[in-house]
Amino acid sequence: MAKPGKTMSPDISTSGDKRPPARILLVDDDAAVTDSLTSLLTLETDYEIIRCGSAPKAAQLLKETSVDLIITDFLMPEMNGLQLLAEAKRLHPEVPRILLTGYADKENAIRAINEVGLFQFVEKPWDNEHILLVIQNAITTKSLQETLTDRIRELDEVLLQRSRLQERDDFLREELRQARQLQQGMLPEALPSSNGLVTNAVYLPALDIGGDFYDAIQLADEQYALLVADATGHGIPAALCTAVLKFAFTQFSRRPVGATEIVRGMNKVLHHALPSGTFVAGAVAVVDPSAPSCTFVNAGLPHPYWVRRGTNTAEAVGAEGFMLGVLEDEMYEPAEEVTVSLQSGDMLLFYTDGLSEVENGGGEQFDTRRLHEVLCERMGDSCEEVCNALVQSSREFGRPDHTWDDVTILGIGLR
């Protein structure tokens, strides 16, 4: 007959889980019984057998060691089998318990099923194949229960980790929400307008917070300055730069300064304050409503567009300049100022490269050609209408899975 412990037991172990041979405790005051069972199990299985001729000694042993199965006689002096199994249940509730009984003890054996959670009772004299199968089933059941317990414990741990991750995710989302609120609070509540000059901006961060930024400050002599900026990267690191940008720009508020002086002063602050490897592309425009005109210095942004309703043209204004924060103040030289005189219906448009670099399914970019087409199509529209049309057109152009960068568009138009 095949050995239950070797070939008949199903493989209930997981990969890499090598369980030691099952340990069986045999308890009977009749040595002939324990000798017979020991011989059978030694011959047919690889189980480890522990023999004990006294129930009290077996109870003490269970306090000191663990076993995988208990087989005990019912009628024994000092402590009977039910009392032993009750103690075993208290000490090791997961260990299956088998009771050996004589024919006359069947009623007590049935009672034991309820009282001590008996796995099964076996009548004497037993059938060897039957008792081997009962023992095999008991040990297999225990192994399965242990495996199930391990899986439940692993699942509990996974769920706990998931709960912790969810809590952390909720915490980070709340942090991002507050950061977004703070960043939005740094943007101007309203953009200036005077003598028919109207300013409009669209700000679309790729994430909850972004590295793009725009602002407006009042200067001396009724003039005002506008800033459009794009810090390298996006998300939290880039967003932190916007706070520095805000400080660097607003230090010129109410002062009689031009675009060149503002750009030079901002570079000085940013070079010392920004983290290593972080730079800012930007443009500063000083608007004179009395002219009306706009004088700007480009510092790394794409060329702005001058939309001229009178000539029905939209042309890029070539204005090159080095990014802010790269060079020390003594080495940094702003680009030349460019002045644009605005006529009725004209508009000067600044934008960050998140707009022009939108890609479609063929790998083509929205670029300046398509931007130019939209500007020509919307000739004569308001700043707000043109800015919104650019956003809509870029979204229709881009592929569904395009990874968006921050997008900022700022237009200055004369009614």
JOPE-V682611 format. One record per backbone hydrogen bond with DSSP energy under -1.0 kcal/mol. NH is the residue of the N-H (numbers start at 1). CO is the residue of the C=O. Records with the same first field share a line. If there is no record, write none. Layout:
# JOPE-V682611
NH: CO / CO
This chain:
# JOPE-V682611
6: 3
7: 3
8: 3
9: 4
12: 10
17: 14
24: 48
25: 69
26: 50
27: 71
28: 52
34: 30
35: 31
36: 32
37: 33
38: 34
39: 35
40: 36
41: 37
42: 38
43: 39
44: 40
45: 41
48: 22
50: 24
52: 26
58: 54
59: 55
60: 56
61: 57
62: 58
64: 61
65: 61
68: 23
69: 23
70: 96
71: 25
72: 98
73: 27
74: 100
79: 77
81: 74
84: 80
85: 81
86: 82
87: 83
88: 84
89: 85
90: 86
91: 87
92: 88
95: 92
98: 70
99: 120
100: 72
101: 122
105: 102
106: 103
109: 105
110: 106
111: 107
112: 108
113: 109
115: 111
116: 112
119: 97
120: 97
122: 99
124: 101
131: 127
132: 128
133: 129
134: 130
135: 131
136: 132
137: 133
138: 134
139: 135
140: 136
141: 137
142: 138
143: 139
144: 140
145: 141
146: 142
147: 143
148: 144
149: 145
150: 146
151: 147
152: 148
153: 149
154: 150
155: 151
156: 152
157: 153
158: 154
159: 155
160: 156
161: 157
162: 158
163: 159
164: 160
165: 161
166: 162
167: 163
168: 164
169: 165
170: 166
171: 167
172: 168
173: 169
174: 170
175: 171
176: 172
177: 173
178: 174
179: 175
180: 176
181: 177
182: 178
183: 179
184: 180
185: 181
194: 197
197: 194
198: 413
200: 411
202: 409
204: 407
213: 229
215: 227
217: 225
219: 223
220: 255
223: 220
224: 287
225: 217
226: 285
227: 215
228: 283
229: 213
230: 281
231: 211
232: 279
239: 235
240: 236
242: 239
245: 241
246: 242
247: 243
248: 244
249: 245
250: 246
251: 247
252: 249
253: 250
254: 218
255: 252
257: 255
262: 258
263: 259
264: 260
265: 261
266: 262
267: 263
268: 264
269: 265
270: 266
271: 267
272: 268
273: 269
274: 270
278: 275
280: 324
281: 230
282: 299
283: 228
284: 297
285: 226
286: 295
287: 224
288: 293
291: 288
293: 288
294: 340
295: 286
296: 338
297: 284
299: 282
305: 349
306: 315
307: 347
308: 313
313: 308
315: 306
317: 304
324: 280
332: 328
338: 296
340: 294
342: 292
345: 414
346: 343
347: 307
348: 412
349: 305
350: 410
352: 408
355: 352
357: 353
358: 355
360: 364
363: 360
366: 358
367: 356
370: 366
371: 367
372: 368
373: 369
374: 370
375: 371
376: 372
377: 373
378: 374
379: 376
381: 378
386: 382
387: 383
388: 384
389: 385
390: 386
391: 387
392: 388
393: 389
394: 390
395: 391
396: 392
397: 393
398: 394
399: 359
402: 399
404: 402
407: 204
409: 202
410: 350
411: 200
412: 348
413: 198
414: 346
415: 196
